[in-house]
Amino acid sequence: NYYYNVCQYWRKVKKHDEKEIPEDFGGNCNYEGAMIAWESGFTGTEVCPCIDGSTCLYEQHISSDVVFAIEQYYRLTQDVDWLKTKAFPLVYQIAKFWESRVYLNETTNQYEINQIIPPDEYALGVNNSVYTNIITKMTMEFAIESAK
C-alpha cells in the first residue's frame, strides 16, 4: 500500500547512502533532519528543475504532507508496530527538520516559517503560509504523540 511504500522508499534511500540520513537528503538546505524532495531521484536528492535559482528547495510543505499521510494511515489501521518500526524514524527526522527550520520571533514570541513556497506554486518567498504553518504544527504534534 502507498503509506507503507513511502516509508520503505525512505528506508531504501537511507540504506543506499549507508548513513543515518544522507547529508543532501531531499536537498535539506543545511537544516537538520530530513526534508522530502519535491521531485525525488532514486537517492532521495532533489531533481526538480529549479526556477529562479533554487525555488524547488522551498517547496518544503511536502515533508509535512508525507507525515500527514503517515498519520492518516496509522489512524485508519492502528498498526502500532508499523508506526514504531517503519514510520516513526521518518516522522522524527521530518520533525527535526522543522525544529531547525522555524525561528522564534522575539517580538511576537511566536515561531515563524519564512521564505517558502506554499501549495500555490506561483507564490514565491511567502512568510508564514497558513497551510505550511498548520501542517507543520500537525507534524510536530504527531511526532510527539508517536514518540510515546
C-alpha positions as CSV (number, residue, x, y, z in Angstrom):
1,N,0.0,0.0,0.0
2,Y,1.0,3.6,-0.6
3,Y,1.9,4.7,3.0
4,Y,3.9,1.6,3.6
5,N,5.8,2.2,0.4
6,V,6.6,5.8,1.3
7,C,8.4,4.6,4.4
8,Q,10.1,1.7,2.6
9,Y,11.4,4.2,0.0
10,W,12.8,6.3,2.7
11,R,14.5,3.3,4.3
12,K,15.9,2.3,0.9
13,V,17.4,5.8,0.5
14,K,19.0,5.6,3.9
15,K,20.4,2.2,3.1
16,H,21.6,3.4,-0.3
17,D,23.8,6.0,1.3
18,E,24.9,3.9,4.3
19,K,24.3,6.8,6.6
20,E,21.5,7.6,9.1
21,I,20.3,10.4,6.9
22,P,22.2,11.4,3.7
23,E,23.5,14.9,4.1
24,D,21.8,16.0,1.0
25,F,18.6,14.0,1.6
26,G,15.9,16.0,-0.3
27,G,18.3,19.0,-0.5
28,N,17.6,19.8,3.1
29,C,19.1,23.3,2.7
30,N,21.6,22.7,5.5
31,Y,18.9,22.2,8.1
32,E,18.9,19.2,10.4
33,G,16.8,16.1,9.8
34,A,15.0,15.1,6.6
35,M,13.3,17.3,4.1
36,I,11.4,15.3,1.5
37,A,12.4,16.3,-2.1
38,W,9.7,17.9,-4.2
39,E,10.8,15.7,-7.1
40,S,13.0,12.9,-5.9
41,G,15.6,10.8,-7.6
42,F,16.4,7.2,-6.5
43,T,18.8,8.5,-3.9
44,G,16.3,10.9,-2.3
45,T,18.0,14.0,-3.7
46,E,16.1,16.8,-5.3
47,V,15.9,16.5,-9.1
48,C,13.3,19.2,-9.7
49,P,14.4,21.7,-12.3
50,C,14.7,24.9,-10.3
51,I,13.3,28.2,-11.4
52,D,14.8,31.4,-10.2
53,G,17.8,29.7,-8.6
54,S,16.7,27.2,-6.0
55,T,12.9,27.6,-5.7
56,C,12.5,23.8,-5.7
57,L,14.2,23.7,-2.3
58,Y,11.5,25.9,-0.8
59,E,8.6,23.6,-1.5
60,Q,9.0,22.3,2.0
61,H,5.4,21.6,2.9
62,I,5.7,18.3,1.1
63,S,7.7,17.0,4.1
64,S,4.7,17.5,6.4
65,D,2.3,16.3,3.7
66,V,4.1,12.9,3.9
67,V,3.8,12.9,7.7
68,F,0.1,13.8,7.3
69,A,-0.4,10.7,5.1
70,I,1.5,8.5,7.5
71,E,-0.7,9.8,10.3
72,Q,-3.9,9.1,8.3
73,Y,-2.7,5.5,7.6
74,Y,-1.9,5.0,11.3
75,R,-5.3,6.3,12.4
76,L,-7.0,4.0,10.0
77,T,-5.1,0.8,10.8
78,Q,-4.0,1.4,14.4
79,D,-0.8,-0.5,13.4
80,V,1.4,0.5,16.3
81,D,4.2,-1.9,15.2
82,W,4.3,-0.3,11.8
83,L,4.3,3.2,13.3
84,K,7.2,2.5,15.7
85,T,9.4,0.4,13.4
86,K,8.8,1.8,9.9
87,A,7.1,5.2,10.1
88,F,8.4,6.9,13.2
89,P,12.0,7.2,12.1
90,L,10.9,9.3,9.1
91,V,8.4,11.3,11.2
92,Y,11.1,12.0,13.7
93,Q,13.6,13.2,11.1
94,I,11.0,15.5,9.5
95,A,10.2,16.9,12.9
96,K,13.9,17.6,13.4
97,F,14.0,19.4,10.0
98,W,11.1,21.7,11.1
99,E,12.7,22.2,14.5
100,S,15.8,23.6,12.8
101,R,13.8,25.4,10.1
102,V,11.4,27.5,12.2
103,Y,12.6,30.5,14.2
104,L,11.3,32.3,17.2
105,N,10.3,35.9,16.5
106,E,11.2,37.5,19.8
107,T,8.9,40.5,19.2
108,T,5.8,38.3,18.9
109,N,7.1,35.4,20.9
110,Q,5.8,33.1,18.2
111,Y,7.5,30.7,15.8
112,E,7.6,31.6,12.2
113,I,8.4,29.9,8.9
114,N,9.6,32.4,6.3
115,Q,10.7,32.2,2.7
116,I,8.8,29.1,1.5
117,I,6.6,28.2,-1.4
118,P,3.1,27.1,-0.2
119,P,0.8,24.8,-2.2
120,D,0.3,27.7,-4.5
121,E,3.5,27.1,-6.5
122,Y,3.4,30.5,-8.1
123,A,3.7,32.3,-4.7
124,L,7.5,32.5,-4.1
125,G,9.1,33.6,-0.9
126,V,6.0,33.5,1.3
127,N,6.3,34.2,5.0
128,N,4.1,32.3,7.4
129,S,1.9,30.4,4.9
130,V,-1.2,29.4,6.7
131,Y,-1.1,25.9,5.1
132,T,2.6,25.3,5.8
133,N,2.3,26.6,9.4
134,I,-0.7,24.4,10.2
135,I,0.7,21.2,8.6
136,T,4.0,21.8,10.3
137,K,2.2,22.2,13.7
138,M,0.4,18.9,13.0
139,T,3.7,17.2,12.1
140,M,5.2,18.3,15.4
141,E,2.2,17.1,17.4
142,F,2.1,13.8,15.7
143,A,5.9,13.3,16.2
144,I,5.4,13.9,19.9
145,E,2.4,11.6,20.1
146,S,4.3,8.9,18.1
147,A,7.4,9.1,20.4
148,K,5.4,7.9,23.4
